[in-house]
Amino acid sequence: MVGVAACALLLATGCGGDDDEGAPEPTEDAAPEITGSTAPLTFEGDPDSEFCQRSRQAAEEPVLDPFEAGLDPREVELRFRALAQRFEGFAAIAPEPLADDLTLLDDTFAQLAGALADADYDFERLAADQVDVSVFDDPALAVVAERLAAYQDQVCDP
């Protein structure tokens, strides 16, 4: 779930980040679903686009991490719903170079929402029920986080 958390928080806070921080390392056996991800990440775009404007605005708005350890399930739910709402706003205005990335993140985020809701937003219950959440550690999500950070650094905040 580290990959989903890293991507969601990166997008929600509208900032670039350390490519290695919180992202799972790709393995030789798992090819990312985002094509062209091994090439240098170079983007061009409109720094005044709605996506970039929202990204800069989000950097100034606090976001509470729903994946923080020790939270009450009700607090996890509230934080997760707020993050989901912010994420949906970004997905709706995604620039073309990030459309596939955000689709993958959106699909994975929806799966996480379902798993968390089924466990009443209790991570301990999720673990106790042995819910398979390995899809959330997909190396493709690390690629998405890297691409989001690169786009934000190169286009939105050069």
C-alpha positions in Angstrom: 0.0 0.0 0.0 3.0 2.2 0.2 2.8 2.9 -3.6 -0.8 4.1 -3.4 -0.1 6.2 -0.3 2.9 7.9 -1.9 1.1 8.6 -5.2 -2.1 9.9 -3.5 -0.2 12.1 -1.1 2.1 13.4 -3.8 -0.9 14.3 -5.9 -3.0 15.7 -3.1 -0.3 17.9 -1.8 0.7 19.2 -5.2 4.4 18.8 -4.7 7.3 17.0 -6.1 9.2 14.7 -3.9 12.2 12.5 -3.4 11.7 9.7 -5.9 12.9 7.1 -3.4 10.9 8.2 -0.4 8.0 5.8 0.3 7.9 4.2 -3.2 8.5 0.5 -3.7 11.4 -0.5 -5.8 10.6 -2.0 -9.2 11.6 -5.6 -9.6 12.9 -7.5 -12.6 9.8 -9.7 -12.6 7.2 -6.9 -12.5 7.1 -4.7 -15.6 5.3 -1.3 -15.0 2.1 -0.9 -16.9 3.0 2.6 -17.8 4.9 2.4 -21.1 8.1 4.4 -21.7 8.8 4.7 -18.0 12.5 3.7 -18.3 13.3 6.7 -20.5 14.3 10.0 -19.0 11.1 11.7 -17.7 10.8 14.9 -19.7 7.6 16.8 -19.9 6.3 19.9 -21.6 3.1 21.6 -20.9 1.3 24.7 -19.8 2.4 25.9 -16.3 -0.8 27.9 -16.2 -3.1 24.9 -16.9 -5.9 24.1 -14.5 -3.9 21.1 -13.3 -0.8 23.2 -12.5 -2.8 25.9 -10.9 -4.6 23.3 -8.7 -1.3 21.6 -7.9 0.2 24.9 -6.7 -2.9 25.6 -4.6 -2.9 22.1 -3.1 0.7 22.7 -1.9 -0.6 25.4 0.4 -3.6 23.4 1.7 -2.9 20.9 4.5 -3.8 17.3 3.9 -4.1 14.8 6.7 -2.5 11.5 6.0 -5.1 8.6 6.3 -2.2 6.1 6.4 -0.7 7.5 9.6 -0.1 4.9 12.2 -2.3 4.7 15.3 -5.4 6.6 13.9 -8.9 5.7 15.1 -10.9 4.1 12.2 -13.3 7.0 12.1 -10.4 9.4 11.7 -9.0 7.2 8.9 -12.4 7.3 7.1 -12.6 11.1 7.4 -9.1 11.6 6.2 -9.4 9.0 3.4 -12.7 10.6 2.1 -11.1 14.1 2.1 -8.1 12.7 0.2 -10.4 10.9 -2.2 -12.3 14.1 -2.9 -9.1 16.0 -3.6 -7.8 13.1 -5.8 -11.0 13.1 -7.9 -10.5 16.8 -8.6 -7.0 16.2 -10.0 -8.1 13.2 -12.1 -10.8 15.3 -13.7 -8.3 17.9 -14.9 -5.4 15.6 -15.8 -3.1 16.8 -18.6 -2.7 14.4 -21.5 0.8 13.2 -20.6 -0.5 12.0 -17.2 -3.9 10.6 -18.3 -2.8 6.9 -18.2 -0.9 7.4 -14.9 -4.0 9.0 -13.2 -6.3 6.3 -14.6 -4.0 3.6 -13.1 -3.9 5.5 -9.8 -7.7 6.1 -9.9 -8.4 2.4 -10.4 -6.0 1.4 -7.7 -7.3 4.1 -5.3 -10.9 2.8 -5.9 -9.8 -0.7 -4.9 -8.2 0.6 -1.8 -11.4 2.5 -0.9 -13.4 -0.7 -1.2 -11.0 -2.7 0.9 -10.9 -0.1 3.6 -14.7 0.4 3.6 -15.2 -3.4 4.0 -12.8 -3.3 7.0 -14.6 -0.3 8.5 -11.4 1.8 7.9 -9.5 -0.3 10.4 -6.1 -1.2 9.2 -5.7 -3.8 11.9 -8.9 -5.5 10.8 -7.7 -5.4 7.2 -4.6 -7.2 8.3 -6.5 -9.6 10.6 -8.9 -10.5 7.8 -5.8 -11.2 5.6 -7.1 -9.1 2.8 -4.8 -9.3 -0.1 -3.7 -5.8 -0.8 -0.5 -6.6 -2.8 -2.0 -4.8 -5.8 -1.2 -1.6 -4.0 2.5 -2.3 -4.0 2.5 -2.7 -7.8 5.8 -1.2 -9.1 3.8 0.7 -11.7 2.6 2.9 -8.9 6.2 3.9 -8.1 6.5 4.9 -11.8 3.3 7.0 -11.5 4.7 8.8 -8.4 7.9 9.5 -10.3 6.0 10.8 -13.3 3.8 13.0 -11.2 6.8 14.5 -9.4 8.6 15.0 -12.7 5.6 16.7 -14.3 5.1 19.0 -11.4 8.8 19.9 -11.2 9.2 20.4 -14.9 5.9 22.0 -15.9 4.0 23.3 -12.9 6.9 24.6 -10.8 10.0 24.8 -13.1 
